[in-house]
Amino acid sequence: MAIPVLTPSLLHADSALPTLLVGPSLGTAVLQLWGPALPYLKEKFQVVGWDLPGHGASAPSTEEFTMSELATGVVQLLDNLVTDGVVAADSTVYYAGVSVGGAIALQLGHDAPGKFQGLSIICSAAKIGTAEAWTERAELVAQAGTPTMVTGSAQRWFAPGFIEQNPVVSTDLLHNLQDADRFAYAHVCGALAGFDLRDSLGKISDPIIAINGAHDQVCSPADAEFIAEHVQRGEAAIVEKAAHLAPAEDPETTAKLLIKFFTPTV
């Protein structure tokens, strides 16, 4: 096991604004996932994304890792951004992530309380799927590659009609999946197999908003409500037009929810 090295992408630079660190879903790159939401976020936040190992800008992992180690990699990435002056040392920093990136929000709240002034768990849950299913997927992808996931992901990721109405956005995201490193993808599956914070939510004191898509077959609206009910300071919201990739499917609504929660007086 090892802490993965993650590569950031400066999606919107403005160090005078609070920083929003955004995280990806398994199989996606952060630019394609969060790019549609940038026009709605950039007036309120400097936006910095991070990519999973072997996805987007991040190099593939060479060892397995846990979700806690992945969260530590996110903390180290933020600390490096502060050291490099990209994020001001006294900046207010928020975090929002999708699916595994959302699960990392919970892990951050659990492992590094107070590191972020607020957290958003999007299209995610305190436990996603089963250990057996993740282990099976990891073995399949390590052997046969990420293209084996494209058909199923196209069905799970998007609300009905989205692919037909938004061919560029959906195609770019599915290309991310095809291009992801198969072994790194399998490592993320392994981390998710061991992830379960359901019994630890009451320890999390950071302000949290859990946002899930109404059409999500992976993480239902009930998962968002469960998180909101069990953390110390939680809210839940539903994006009616979204399935599993809300920032890409309904970027305006997702951005409005984040802005309202993170900057309620602005």
BAGUVO-905038 format. One line per 3 residues: their letters; for each residue x, y, z of C-alpha. Coordinates in Angstrom, 1 decimal. Layout:
N
a	X Y Z; ...
//
This chain:
266
mai	0.0 0.0 0.0; 1.2 3.5 -0.8; -0.1 7.1 -0.9
pvl	-0.8 7.9 -4.6; 0.7 11.0 -6.1; -2.1 13.1 -7.7
tps	-1.8 15.8 -10.3; -3.8 19.0 -10.0; -5.4 21.0 -12.8
llh	-6.0 24.7 -12.4; -9.4 24.9 -14.0; -10.1 28.6 -13.1
ads	-7.3 30.8 -11.6; -8.3 33.6 -9.3; -6.4 33.5 -6.0
alp	-8.5 36.4 -4.6; -11.5 34.1 -4.5; -12.1 31.1 -2.2
tll	-10.7 27.9 -3.6; -13.0 25.0 -4.6; -11.0 21.7 -5.0
vgp	-13.0 19.3 -7.1; -12.6 15.6 -7.5; -13.5 13.0 -10.3
slg	-15.6 9.9 -10.6; -14.0 6.6 -11.4; -13.3 6.4 -15.2
tav	-13.5 10.2 -15.8; -11.0 13.0 -15.9; -11.7 16.1 -13.8
lql	-11.6 18.6 -16.7; -14.3 16.8 -18.7; -16.5 16.1 -15.7
wgp	-16.3 19.6 -14.1; -15.7 21.7 -17.3; -19.5 22.2 -18.0
alp	-19.9 23.7 -14.5; -17.0 26.1 -14.7; -19.0 29.0 -16.2
ylk	-21.3 28.9 -13.2; -18.6 28.5 -10.6; -15.9 30.8 -11.7
ekf	-17.4 34.0 -10.4; -17.4 32.6 -6.8; -14.4 30.3 -6.7
qvv	-10.9 29.6 -7.9; -11.4 26.0 -9.1; -8.7 23.4 -8.9
gwd	-9.3 19.8 -9.9; -7.4 16.5 -9.2; -7.3 13.3 -11.2
lpg	-7.3 9.8 -10.0; -4.2 7.8 -10.6; -4.0 6.7 -14.3
hga	-6.8 9.1 -15.2; -6.5 12.5 -16.9; -3.3 14.3 -15.8
sap	-2.3 11.9 -13.0; 0.3 9.2 -13.6; -0.7 5.6 -13.1
ste	-0.3 4.1 -9.6; 2.1 1.3 -9.2; 0.8 -0.1 -5.9
eft	-2.6 -0.7 -4.3; -3.9 2.0 -2.0; -6.8 2.5 0.5
mse	-9.4 5.3 0.4; -7.7 6.8 3.4; -4.4 6.8 1.5
lat	-6.1 8.4 -1.5; -7.5 11.1 0.8; -4.0 11.7 2.2
gvv	-2.9 12.2 -1.4; -5.5 14.9 -1.8; -4.3 16.6 1.4
qll	-0.7 16.5 0.1; -1.8 17.9 -3.2; -3.5 20.9 -1.5
dnl	-0.5 21.5 0.8; 1.7 21.5 -2.3; -0.6 24.1 -4.0
vtd	-0.3 26.3 -0.9; 3.5 25.9 -0.9; 3.6 26.8 -4.6
gvv	1.4 29.9 -4.0; -1.4 28.7 -6.2; -3.7 28.6 -3.2
aad	-3.1 31.4 -0.7; -2.1 30.2 2.8; -5.1 32.0 4.3
stv	-7.5 31.1 1.6; -10.9 29.6 2.4; -10.9 26.1 0.8
yya	-13.9 23.9 0.0; -14.1 20.5 -1.5; -16.6 18.8 -3.8
gvs	-16.2 15.4 -5.4; -18.2 13.0 -7.5; -18.7 9.2 -6.9
vgg	-15.3 8.0 -5.6; -14.3 11.7 -5.4; -17.4 12.2 -3.2
aia	-16.5 9.3 -1.1; -13.1 11.0 -0.6; -15.0 14.0 0.7
lql	-16.3 11.9 3.5; -12.9 10.3 4.1; -11.4 13.8 4.3
ghd	-14.0 14.9 6.9; -13.2 11.7 8.8; -9.4 11.8 8.5
apg	-8.6 15.5 8.3; -11.3 17.5 10.1; -11.1 21.2 9.6
kfq	-8.8 21.0 6.5; -11.7 22.2 4.4; -14.3 24.8 5.4
gls	-17.0 22.7 3.7; -17.4 19.4 1.9; -19.8 18.2 -0.8
iic	-20.4 14.6 -1.6; -22.0 14.3 -5.1; -23.5 11.2 -6.6
saa	-21.9 9.1 -3.9; -22.5 7.3 -0.6; -20.9 6.2 2.7
kig	-20.5 2.8 1.1; -20.7 2.2 -2.6; -21.6 -1.3 -3.9
tae	-20.1 -4.4 -2.4; -16.6 -5.5 -1.8; -17.2 -8.6 -4.0
awt	-18.4 -6.6 -6.9; -15.5 -4.2 -6.8; -13.0 -7.0 -6.5
era	-14.6 -8.7 -9.5; -14.5 -5.5 -11.5; -10.9 -4.9 -10.6
elv	-9.9 -8.3 -11.8; -11.8 -7.9 -15.1; -10.4 -4.5 -15.9
aqa	-6.8 -5.5 -15.0; -7.1 -8.4 -17.4; -9.2 -7.0 -20.2
gtp	-8.9 -3.2 -20.0; -11.2 -0.3 -19.3; -13.1 -0.5 -22.7
tmv	-14.9 -3.4 -21.1; -16.6 -0.9 -18.8; -17.9 1.5 -21.5
tgs	-21.3 0.0 -22.3; -22.2 -0.4 -18.7; -20.9 3.0 -17.7
aqr	-22.9 4.7 -20.4; -26.0 3.2 -19.0; -25.2 4.1 -15.4
wfa	-23.6 7.5 -15.7; -26.3 9.5 -17.6; -30.0 10.2 -17.1
pgf	-32.3 9.1 -19.9; -31.9 11.1 -23.1; -28.6 12.8 -22.0
ieq	-26.3 11.1 -24.4; -28.6 11.9 -27.4; -28.9 15.5 -26.3
npv	-25.3 16.1 -25.3; -23.1 13.9 -27.6; -19.9 15.9 -27.1
vst	-20.0 15.9 -23.3; -21.0 12.2 -23.0; -18.5 11.1 -25.7
dll	-15.6 13.0 -24.0; -16.4 11.3 -20.7; -16.6 7.9 -22.2
hnl	-13.3 8.5 -24.0; -11.8 9.3 -20.5; -12.8 5.8 -19.5
qda	-11.3 4.2 -22.5; -8.0 6.0 -22.0; -7.7 5.3 -18.2
drf	-4.9 3.0 -17.2; -6.4 -0.4 -16.5; -4.2 -1.2 -13.5
aya	-4.8 2.2 -11.8; -8.5 1.8 -12.4; -8.3 -1.6 -10.7
hvc	-6.4 0.0 -7.8; -9.3 2.4 -7.3; -11.8 -0.5 -7.4
gal	-9.7 -2.2 -4.7; -9.9 1.0 -2.5; -13.7 1.2 -3.0
agf	-14.0 -2.5 -2.0; -12.7 -1.6 1.5; -14.6 1.7 1.9
dlr	-17.4 1.9 4.4; -17.9 4.9 6.6; -21.5 4.3 7.5
dsl	-20.8 3.7 11.2; -18.4 6.6 11.4; -20.5 9.4 10.0
gki	-21.4 10.7 13.4; -17.7 11.6 14.0; -17.6 14.0 11.0
sdp	-18.1 17.6 12.1; -17.3 19.5 8.9; -20.3 21.2 7.2
iia	-21.5 18.7 4.5; -24.0 18.8 1.6; -24.7 15.5 -0.1
ing	-26.1 15.9 -3.6; -27.4 12.9 -5.6; -29.1 12.5 -8.9
ahd	-32.7 11.5 -9.1; -31.9 9.0 -11.8; -28.8 7.5 -10.2
qvc	-28.7 3.7 -10.3; -25.4 3.5 -8.3; -25.9 6.0 -5.4
spa	-29.6 6.8 -4.8; -31.1 10.0 -3.3; -31.5 7.9 -0.1
dae	-27.7 7.7 0.1; -27.5 11.5 0.3; -30.2 11.6 2.9
fia	-28.5 9.0 5.0; -25.3 11.0 5.0; -27.1 14.2 5.8
ehv	-28.9 12.6 8.7; -25.9 10.9 10.3; -23.1 13.5 10.0
qrg	-23.0 16.3 12.6; -23.8 19.2 10.2; -25.4 17.8 7.0
eaa	-27.8 18.7 4.3; -29.1 16.7 1.3; -30.2 17.8 -2.1
ive	-31.4 16.1 -5.3; -30.6 17.1 -8.9; -33.7 16.0 -10.8
kaa	-32.1 15.9 -14.3; -29.0 13.9 -13.3; -28.0 10.3 -12.8
hla	-24.4 9.7 -11.7; -22.4 12.6 -13.1; -24.3 15.7 -11.9
pae	-21.7 18.4 -12.7; -21.7 17.3 -16.3; -25.4 16.5 -16.7
dpe	-26.9 19.5 -14.9; -24.0 21.9 -14.3; -26.1 24.9 -13.5
tta	-28.1 23.3 -10.8; -25.1 21.5 -9.3; -23.2 24.8 -9.2
kll	-26.1 26.7 -7.7; -26.3 24.2 -4.9; -22.6 24.4 -4.2
ikf	-22.6 28.2 -4.2; -25.6 28.4 -1.9; -24.1 26.0 0.6
ftp	-20.5 27.2 0.6; -21.2 30.9 0.3; -24.6 31.5 1.8
tv	-24.1 35.2 2.5; -22.5 36.0 -0.9
//
